[in-house]
Amino acid sequence: MAQTAAKPEYPGDKEYVGGCHCKKFRYKFYWRPFENGERAVGNCNCSICDVKGLLYVHMDASAFELTSGTMDELTNYQFHKKVFNRYFCPLCGVEMWETKPSENMVGVNVRTVDGVDVSKLKLEPYDGRTLL
């Protein structure tokens, strides 16, 4: 995850930035616009997403870059089948992203993206409760 985020793959991709509440950890990624309902955001009902209110967009790991703080400083949490690594700030407790190494995938919690108004998002239900 120490790589530089790849430039946009598709016309219209844009750069997003965000991070945790205390601002110790910051990231950026490139993805298609989603903040005004242009693209669906995953609303998973698994035990962790449901209780934390996590909302995700998933992308290839090459589109994501940690810009402040280091991976070694983050706390990683795994549960159930342990296929996802969930990273959160050990200071303020905010979960910012998850990775699925077997698929070279990063999922960003859009609640941690700067300037996103959750009321404008197009939420797409994902049945993680029975699939994960």
C-alpha positions as CSV (number, residue, x, y, z in Angstrom):
1,M,0.0,0.0,0.0
2,A,3.0,2.3,-0.1
3,Q,2.6,2.9,-3.8
4,T,1.5,6.1,-5.4
5,A,-2.1,6.1,-6.4
6,A,-2.4,5.3,-10.1
7,K,-3.8,8.1,-12.4
8,P,-7.4,7.7,-13.5
9,E,-8.2,4.7,-15.5
10,Y,-11.5,6.0,-16.9
11,P,-12.4,9.4,-18.3
12,G,-14.2,11.2,-15.6
13,D,-12.4,9.6,-12.7
14,K,-11.6,12.1,-10.0
15,E,-9.3,12.4,-7.0
16,Y,-10.8,11.9,-3.6
17,V,-9.1,12.6,-0.3
18,G,-10.0,11.8,3.3
19,G,-8.8,10.3,6.5
20,C,-9.6,9.7,10.2
21,H,-11.2,12.2,12.6
22,C,-7.9,13.2,14.3
23,K,-6.2,13.7,10.9
24,K,-3.2,11.5,11.8
25,F,-4.0,9.3,8.7
26,R,-4.8,10.7,5.3
27,Y,-5.3,9.0,2.0
28,K,-6.2,9.7,-1.6
29,F,-7.8,7.6,-4.3
30,Y,-9.1,7.9,-7.9
31,W,-12.6,6.7,-8.7
32,R,-15.6,7.5,-10.7
33,P,-17.9,10.2,-9.1
34,F,-20.3,8.9,-6.5
35,E,-20.9,11.7,-4.0
36,N,-24.1,13.0,-5.7
37,G,-25.6,9.6,-6.4
38,E,-23.9,9.1,-9.8
39,R,-22.6,5.6,-8.7
40,A,-23.8,3.2,-6.1
41,V,-22.1,2.9,-2.7
42,G,-22.1,-0.4,-0.9
43,N,-24.3,-0.6,2.2
44,C,-23.3,-4.0,3.7
45,N,-25.4,-5.6,6.4
46,C,-22.6,-7.8,7.8
47,S,-22.2,-7.7,11.6
48,I,-19.4,-5.1,11.5
49,C,-20.6,-2.8,8.7
50,D,-24.2,-2.8,10.2
51,V,-23.2,-1.8,13.7
52,K,-20.6,0.8,12.6
53,G,-22.7,2.3,9.7
54,L,-19.9,1.7,7.2
55,L,-20.5,2.5,3.5
56,Y,-17.9,1.4,0.9
57,V,-16.6,2.0,-2.6
58,H,-14.2,-0.7,-3.8
59,M,-11.4,-0.3,-6.3
60,D,-8.1,-1.9,-7.4
61,A,-5.4,-1.3,-4.8
62,S,-3.4,0.7,-7.3
63,A,-5.9,3.5,-7.2
64,F,-5.4,4.1,-3.4
65,E,-2.5,5.8,-1.6
66,L,-1.9,6.5,2.1
67,T,-0.6,10.0,2.2
68,S,-0.1,10.7,5.9
69,G,0.8,8.2,8.6
70,T,2.1,4.7,7.9
71,M,0.5,1.3,7.6
72,D,2.5,0.0,10.6
73,E,0.9,2.7,12.8
74,L,-2.7,1.6,11.9
75,T,-4.7,-1.1,13.8
76,N,-5.8,-4.0,11.7
77,Y,-9.0,-5.9,12.6
78,Q,-10.1,-9.2,11.1
79,F,-13.2,-11.3,11.9
80,H,-15.1,-14.3,10.8
81,K,-13.4,-15.8,7.7
82,K,-10.6,-13.2,7.9
83,V,-10.5,-12.4,4.2
84,F,-10.6,-8.6,4.8
85,N,-8.1,-6.5,6.7
86,R,-9.9,-3.5,8.2
87,Y,-7.7,-0.6,9.1
88,F,-8.5,2.0,11.7
89,C,-6.8,4.8,13.6
90,P,-5.5,3.7,17.0
91,L,-6.0,7.3,18.3
92,C,-9.5,8.3,17.3
93,G,-10.8,4.8,16.4
94,V,-12.2,5.6,12.9
95,E,-12.2,2.8,10.3
96,M,-11.1,4.3,7.0
97,W,-10.6,1.3,4.6
98,E,-10.5,-2.4,4.2
99,T,-8.3,-4.5,1.9
100,K,-8.9,-7.9,0.4
101,P,-5.4,-9.0,-0.5
102,S,-6.5,-12.1,-2.5
103,E,-8.2,-9.7,-5.0
104,N,-5.8,-6.8,-4.7
105,M,-8.8,-4.7,-3.7
106,V,-9.3,-1.7,-1.4
107,G,-12.6,-0.6,-0.1
108,V,-12.8,3.0,1.3
109,N,-15.4,3.9,3.9
110,V,-17.0,6.9,2.2
111,R,-18.0,8.4,5.5
112,T,-14.2,9.3,5.8
113,V,-14.0,11.0,2.5
114,D,-13.7,14.8,2.8
115,G,-16.9,16.7,1.9
116,V,-19.2,13.7,1.2
117,D,-22.9,14.3,2.3
118,V,-24.3,10.8,3.0
119,S,-27.8,12.0,2.3
120,K,-26.9,12.4,-1.4
121,L,-25.4,8.9,-1.8
122,K,-27.1,6.2,-3.9
123,L,-26.9,3.2,-1.5
124,E,-26.8,-0.3,-2.8
125,P,-27.7,-3.1,-0.3
126,Y,-25.1,-5.8,0.0
127,D,-26.0,-9.0,1.9
128,G,-22.7,-9.6,3.7
129,R,-24.6,-11.1,6.6
130,T,-25.1,-14.3,4.7
131,L,-22.2,-14.1,2.2
132,L,-19.3,-13.2,4.5
